[in-house]
Each structure stands twice: as C-alpha cells, then as structure tokens.
Amino acid sequence: MWPTDVNILANEASLLVGTIEVQNKRPMAGLIFLARDTGEYDRSLGVFEQEFCNRFAVKLVERKNSEVQGSHDQDRVDWRGRVLLIWQT
C-alpha cells in the first residue's frame, strides 16, 4: 500500500492505494528467480476481499466500460475495473 496526498474529511484518515496480483516465479540463469505478473487481478482481489471482510468494512465497486490494454502486445491483462474499498469502522 502506498500513501497518497488525499485525506478523507470525515475522520482525517489518509487514503492508501495499492495493487494485488498473482505472480509466477521465472528462473534467471538457473541462479535466481524473478517475479512475473500473470495479469490475474480479479482472482487476487477476491482472495483479498475474503481475508479482510471479517476485520474491516469492505465494498467491491466496478468501473463501467473499462477496457485495459497491456503496454506490449503479448501482455495479458485480466482486470475488469473492479476496485476494493476497505475502511476501518
């Protein structure tokens, strides 16, 4: 999670943003492994929602008409505009 310059007026809480994703390990020269994004954002978001729904207030919202393209033709992005809002009650 990364802090922003935005404060929520109701309780002066700072707004944090972040990304959650599934990653695979990719071997590099047989010595080390690098993380590679799979583009499966929705699956990760669902798992994250289940983990936090008993401890915080959560709301899943969806951006309408979202179309996401990767920066390269081979990039596979599976994000449908879903965002999880989490706050402490």
C-alpha positions in Angstrom: 0.0 0.0 0.0 1.2 3.5 -0.8 0.1 6.7 0.8 -1.4 9.5 -1.2 -1.8 13.2 -0.6 -5.6 12.7 -0.1 -7.2 12.8 3.3 -10.7 11.6 4.0 -12.6 14.6 5.5 -14.9 12.6 7.8 -12.1 11.3 10.0 -8.9 12.8 8.6 -7.6 9.4 7.6 -5.1 9.1 4.7 -6.1 7.4 1.5 -3.8 4.5 0.6 -3.7 2.8 -2.8 -2.2 -0.5 -3.9 -2.3 -3.3 -6.4 -2.7 -7.0 -5.7 -1.9 -9.6 -8.3 -0.9 -13.2 -8.9 2.7 -13.7 -9.8 4.7 -16.7 -11.0 8.4 -17.2 -10.5 10.6 -17.2 -13.5 14.1 -18.7 -13.3 17.0 -16.5 -14.4 20.3 -18.2 -15.4 19.5 -21.1 -13.1 20.6 -19.0 -10.1 17.8 -16.7 -9.1 14.1 -16.3 -9.7 12.2 -13.2 -10.8 8.5 -12.5 -10.2 6.4 -12.3 -13.3 2.9 -10.8 -13.2 0.2 -13.1 -14.6 -2.4 -10.4 -15.1 -5.0 -12.2 -12.9 -6.1 -9.2 -10.9 -9.7 -10.2 -10.3 -8.8 -13.6 -8.7 -6.3 -11.9 -6.4 -8.9 -9.2 -5.4 -11.4 -11.9 -4.5 -9.0 -13.6 -2.1 -8.0 -10.3 -0.6 -11.7 -9.4 -0.1 -12.4 -12.6 1.8 -9.4 -12.1 4.1 -10.4 -8.6 5.1 -14.2 -8.8 5.2 -14.3 -10.0 8.8 -12.0 -7.3 10.2 -12.8 -4.2 8.2 -15.7 -2.7 6.2 -15.3 -3.6 2.6 -17.1 -2.7 -0.6 -16.4 -4.0 -4.1 -17.1 -1.4 -6.8 -16.7 -1.7 -10.5 -15.8 0.9 -13.1 -18.2 0.7 -16.0 -16.9 0.4 -19.6 -13.4 -0.4 -18.5 -11.0 -1.5 -21.2 -7.5 -2.2 -20.3 -4.6 -3.0 -22.7 -1.1 -4.0 -21.8 1.9 -2.0 -22.8 3.0 -4.8 -25.1 1.0 -7.0 -27.5 1.9 -10.1 -25.5 0.8 -8.7 -22.2 -2.4 -10.4 -20.9 -4.4 -8.1 -18.5 -7.5 -9.6 -16.9 -8.7 -6.5 -15.0 -12.4 -5.6 -15.4 -12.4 -2.4 -13.5 -13.1 -3.9 -10.1 -11.8 -2.0 -7.0 -12.0 -3.0 -3.4 -12.6 -0.2 -0.9 -11.5 -1.0 2.7 -12.0 1.1 5.7 -11.9 0.8 9.5 -15.3 1.2 11.2 
